[in-house]
Amino acid sequence: MKLKLDANGHVVVENGMPVYVHDDGKDIPFDAVAAMTKITSLNGEAKTHREAKEVAEAGLAKFAGITDPTKALEALDMMTKIDQKKLLDAGAVDQVKAEITKVFQQQLDEANGKSQTLETQLYNEMIGGRFGGSKFISEKMAIPAEFVRSHFGQNFKIEDGKVVAYDGQGNKVFSRTKPGELAGFDEALESLVELHPQKDYILKASGTTGGDSRQSQHQAGQKTMKRGAFDSLDNAGKQAALKDGVSIVD
């Protein structure tokens, strides 16, 4: 990106912040104060991680000299059995351990099942709700919100109680208006759509005139969809498209 200059060669300033032109041509003010605050915060996090690493290394140093962890664990298990043999023989100890393990595994599987159900409900509430109430989808996209979620829903995750977006390479999507901060839902979705190969068919027309302007198929009243865009939908999205009478074209 580069500084935006006016006709006299002076730097363009917006709300007290210099304006930069990004590679895609968008003008975005650079908030230097926010950037420095974020850098300070990240430096603090790096220090915390370094100190935690040092504590972990100090703990591991206590086990210096153990070259075969498997044999060390076997020796500990053997000493435990020798002590327990005062009450039970080794075979009975193994049987008791197996029964305890079985009961614990059943409880663990039940807890995992409930946790998965709660995670699904939380995902539908936090992420599904954002697709349904998205201003970007309602104003800029030419396809229904359920189609948008069907394709882009996999790019959003819930981390530490917040919705976080990831691009196709598995990188978090950061805000371009707030340096160092994660992008909000609509800003992240807009970035993902801009990178989509079928964006011209899922975005509404800009409303400009000239050789580059054209309506999307959805706006023109044509219920058609490119095969590539259809194939990118999950099963629910494909069923919704077919139910809506959408025709697939190559």
Secondary structure, DSSP 8 states (H G I E B T S, - for coil): -EE-B-TTS-B-EETTEEEEE-TTS-EEE--HHHHHHHHHHHHHHHHHHHHHHHHHHHHHHTTTT---HHHHHHHHHHHHHHHHTTTS-HHHHHHHHHHHHHHHHHHHHHHHHHHHHHHHHHHIIIIIHHHHT-HHHHHHBSS-HHHHHHHHGGGEEEETTEEEEB-TTS-B-B-SSSTTSB--HHHHHHHHHHT-TTHHHHB------STT----TTTTT--EEEHHHHHTS-HHHHHHHHHTT-EEE-
